[in-house]
Amino acid sequence: VFYNIKANVDDKTDIVTGSEELIYYNNSPEDLTCLFFHLYSNANAKGSYLSDLYKNNNYKLKYGKYREQGLGTEVTSLEVNGVKAKTELDNTILKVYLNKPLNSGESITFDLNFKTYFDQEAIRNRMKLFNSFGKKHFDIVHWYPRISVIDQKFGWTTDQHMDHEFYGDFGSYHV
């Protein structure tokens, strides 16, 4: 995978607005009709599967202004090889239907725009917004839509983000 990401952190609104070009090579032996992206920040929003897990374990969550509205990472547009693609969102997993199969050994280009919203977190997270010595700090990881891994043993890694470690492909990043 090759990521080319342009992003802006607005420290007045606490929103990252970005665009991402991703070149993805199908190194699997299978032809692919869909691909998956992780939107990790969605796990921290009200109504997420992770927030339900915390709630069902009697952990009281208090959300900030964006998380209360269910906002984490929002993909505002997505094209595959210049053509708008159909998508399906399931909490932290975004399924992208390809307009034509991606054959083994071939590559495609995704162009997408996104926003990631930051809040004081109610759920333990590696992505934080906090004040220290009178200055605003952003600790940000996986703030962009990230392609899922497809591997020989398990196929696509489409596990919801439930406060566990990440599994990702190695790639090239230009941010």
C-alpha positions, 0 to 999 in steps of 0.5 A: 500500500502507498498512502499520500495524505494531505491533512489539516488539524484545526485546533479551534474546532478539534477536527482533522480534515484530510484527503487520501490517495491510496494505491493498493496492490492485490498481492492475494491469489484471489480476485477481489470484489470489495475491500475494507477500511478501518475507521478506528476513531469510530470506536470511541463514539456514543453508540459504538460497539465498544461503548456498548461493551463498556456500558454493559460492564457498568462503566459510566461514559461521559462523551464530549461534543463530537463523541456524543453525536456519534462522530469519530472518522467520517469518509465524506467522499470515496472514488476508486480509479476515478469512479464513485464507489458504493460503501457500507459502514459498520461502526469501525469497518467501511466496506467498499464495493469495487466497480469491477474486480481487482485481479490478483497482481493488479493495483487500484487507486482510492481517492477519499476525503475524510474528517476525524473529530477529537474530544476529551475521551470517555474511553481509553484511547491512544488518540487523545486531546488534552491540555498541558501547561495551558497548551492544547495537545493532540496525540493522534494515531490512526486518524485516517481511513486505513486499508484492512489486511487480507491474509492467507489464513483469515482473509480480510481482517474486519474485526471491530476495534474493541480496545485491542491492538492493530493489525496492518500492512506495511506500506509507504506513507507521504503525509 
